[in-house]
Amino acid sequence: MKPNYLFKKSSISYVLDAQGAHCRQKVDAIAKDQFLATPVEDLVEFVVGQMLVDPLAIYEDRMSREQNEINIDVAGWPGRYTRGDGPCLVAGIRVIVSLPYTGDQALWDIQPNTISTGRPFGEVRPDVLEMRFECPIDQSLDTIKQRLDDNIRLIKQYLGWQEASISDFNRNLAAVARSAIEARRKRLEKHDQLAGLLNIPLRHNPNAPEFRPISVQRRIVKSLPPAPTGGFKQEWTIDDSEYENILAIIRHEGRTFEATPKTYAVHDEEELRDIVLAHLNGHYKGDASGETFRRSGKTDLRIEAESRTAFVAECKVWKGSQVIHESIDQLLGYLTWRDCKAALVIFNKNVAGFSDILDKAQPMLESHPRFMKTAAATRDIGEWRAILRSKEDDARLIHVHMFLFNLYFESSKQRTKPRK
């Protein structure tokens, strides 16, 4: 019986290169309005979820077998003396071992970049690899055990070689998807520029076929949010470089407060906010009033356009870790543009043991129910960056940079104990 050899077709490098090339097709297949209305990180997660390759994994502890009596034709076998040209049947035994597996079934045919002289065999079924062994009853049954062990050893070796290439591909897939997404966004920006330049309605072909990409989904993939009713509309946002500059001004102001805490600790939340506000408006000038940053609520300051907020900051005094959740709720409660930038500035004036406050801050930030993920590592102690989803729309993201500044100093008053 000729064995069905595994890993005998296309190379893993070729297959993974082709899979990577499909990323752009997946990105381009997303409807334009839906694409523009969806945050980049959600798009990356969606594309990666569809394009990830599931490596094969076998489960030896769940193997099962069946065995049957058979007749084996041993004519022409080495060491066997047979007469004539006809078959020479002897009693034998057939064992079928079923080896459960998970992963992409097609990978059983894909050759890894490294191979050996031996090649494993088996019949591929959904979720199970069947291995058949036959042996004349007059031979040692240890032969079947030895062939099974050798075959499984080869399978594990080939899967290990495959998995190394797949891991590299999966690890880099997010970067590939993000690059394709950014490239399409730039192309769409040029389309919009051309539309504005020509100011001529675009004609659509009603007979054009609808493109439907082939679904190769192998896992539950989070769906994209629906396109906005009425189509995607461009919205105001703070450029990333300007956001970093705003944060640098706040950082410098906060460090100044920390250097001379007696001067600033006498001020309440609103007064501290106004000091920060004045310094920000010393760097930025609005179109009409000369004030880019405006006071709106009791402790917040904002940049607004068309009655919506593109940047908002909350200034609070530390009164326990619950102030973080309360402040975030306020930030998320504002009517914001998509991809709004925000800052949460917390001053500790009354509590000794600032290191204890620092230890509580990040877990409290990440425990908020609208927390999505940490956005970036921060270099300075007392700072954290996170992305949270807006209350009004999951597609609206709030980039929050949280500062904790220590204005506490020893005085003649009794020290305030840290709050739990």
Secondary structure, 3 states (H helix, E strand, C coil): CCCCECCCCCEHHHHHHHHHHHHHHHHHCCCHHHHHHCCHHHHHHHHHHHHCCCCCEECHHHCEEEEEEEEEECCCCCCCCCCCCCCCEEEEEEEEEEEEEECCHHHHHCECCCCCCCCCECEEECCEEEEEEEEECCCCCHHHHHHHHHHHHHHHHHHHHHHHHHHHHHHHHHHHHHHHHHHHHHHHHHHHHHHHHHCCCCCCCCCCCCCCCCCCCCCCCCCCCCCCCCCCCCCCCCCHHHHHHHHHHHHHHHHHHHHCHHHHCCCCHHHHHHHHHHHHHCCCCCCCCCCCCEECCCCEEEEEECCEEEEEEEEEECCCCHHHHHHHHHHHHCCEEEEEEEEEEEEECCCCCHHHHHHHHHHHHHCCCCEEEEEECCCCCCEEEEEEECCCCCCCEEEEEEEEEECCCCCCCCCCCCCC
